[in-house]
Amino acid sequence: MTAVSPAHADRILAAREDGATDDELHELVAEAIADAYFRKEGGGRAGVHVEFKNVDRLDISF
């Protein structure tokens, strides 16, 4: 398991509390996943774009 940053978790939770749409939340989750899995340690992957689509289930723990 890889943890997303506390800053990303805070943004996702705040957006949810503020009534963000599913599409808006999906964008925030995609950004968190991209940073945690694909952009860590640099390596020229700073420009990687991740889309969060067609997901039937996602288990997230805080």
MODELLER restraints for C-alpha pairs under 7 A, 6 or more apart:
rsr = mdl.restraints
at = mdl.atoms
rsr.add(forms.Gaussian(group=physical.xy_distance, feature=features.Distance(at['CA:2:A'], at['CA:36:A']), mean=6.83, stdev=0.5))
rsr.add(forms.Gaussian(group=physical.xy_distance, feature=features.Distance(at['CA:3:A'], at['CA:36:A']), mean=6.82, stdev=0.5))
rsr.add(forms.Gaussian(group=physical.xy_distance, feature=features.Distance(at['CA:4:A'], at['CA:32:A']), mean=5.95, stdev=0.5))
rsr.add(forms.Gaussian(group=physical.xy_distance, feature=features.Distance(at['CA:4:A'], at['CA:33:A']), mean=6.88, stdev=0.5))
rsr.add(forms.Gaussian(group=physical.xy_distance, feature=features.Distance(at['CA:4:A'], at['CA:36:A']), mean=5.40, stdev=0.5))
rsr.add(forms.Gaussian(group=physical.xy_distance, feature=features.Distance(at['CA:8:A'], at['CA:32:A']), mean=5.76, stdev=0.5))
rsr.add(forms.Gaussian(group=physical.xy_distance, feature=features.Distance(at['CA:12:A'], at['CA:25:A']), mean=6.54, stdev=0.5))
rsr.add(forms.Gaussian(group=physical.xy_distance, feature=features.Distance(at['CA:12:A'], at['CA:28:A']), mean=6.15, stdev=0.5))
rsr.add(forms.Gaussian(group=physical.xy_distance, feature=features.Distance(at['CA:26:A'], at['CA:52:A']), mean=5.75, stdev=0.5))
rsr.add(forms.Gaussian(group=physical.xy_distance, feature=features.Distance(at['CA:27:A'], at['CA:52:A']), mean=6.72, stdev=0.5))
rsr.add(forms.Gaussian(group=physical.xy_distance, feature=features.Distance(at['CA:30:A'], at['CA:50:A']), mean=5.79, stdev=0.5))
rsr.add(forms.Gaussian(group=physical.xy_distance, feature=features.Distance(at['CA:30:A'], at['CA:51:A']), mean=5.80, stdev=0.5))
rsr.add(forms.Gaussian(group=physical.xy_distance, feature=features.Distance(at['CA:30:A'], at['CA:52:A']), mean=5.27, stdev=0.5))
rsr.add(forms.Gaussian(group=physical.xy_distance, feature=features.Distance(at['CA:31:A'], at['CA:50:A']), mean=6.84, stdev=0.5))
rsr.add(forms.Gaussian(group=physical.xy_distance, feature=features.Distance(at['CA:34:A'], at['CA:50:A']), mean=5.98, stdev=0.5))
rsr.add(forms.Gaussian(group=physical.xy_distance, feature=features.Distance(at['CA:38:A'], at['CA:45:A']), mean=6.88, stdev=0.5))
rsr.add(forms.Gaussian(group=physical.xy_distance, feature=features.Distance(at['CA:39:A'], at['CA:45:A']), mean=5.31, stdev=0.5))
rsr.add(forms.Gaussian(group=physical.xy_distance, feature=features.Distance(at['CA:39:A'], at['CA:46:A']), mean=5.68, stdev=0.5))
